[in-house]
Amino acid sequence: MKNDLEHDVNEWLRFVEMDIVVDWCKEQIKTCRS
């Protein structure tokens, strides 16, 4: 059970990091274009 939870947390963290990176990239693109 603990292992499952750990796995879920890791997946969630990876997803959140990806989301942050995507947002960051969008910001970079905006500043580059203007």
N, C-alpha and C positions, 0 to 999 in steps of 0.2 A: 504493500500500500504506500509506504513512504517513497518508494522508488517511483511509483506512478505520479505522485504529487510533485516530486522533484522534476520529473520529465515535463509535466504540464507547465511548471514554473519556467523551466528553461525555454520551452517553446514560446511561452507568452513573452518572455524577455526578448527573445530573438525577434518576435513580431513587433514589439514596441520599439526596439532599436531600429528596425527597418523603417517603421513609420517616422521616426525622428529623422532618419537619414533622408527619406523621401521629402519631408518638409524642408529640411536644410537645403537639399538640391533645388527645390522649387524657388527658395529664397535666393539662392546663388544665381539661378537663371534670370530671375527678375532683375537683380542688380546688374547683371551683365548686359541685359538688353537696354536698360535705361541710360 
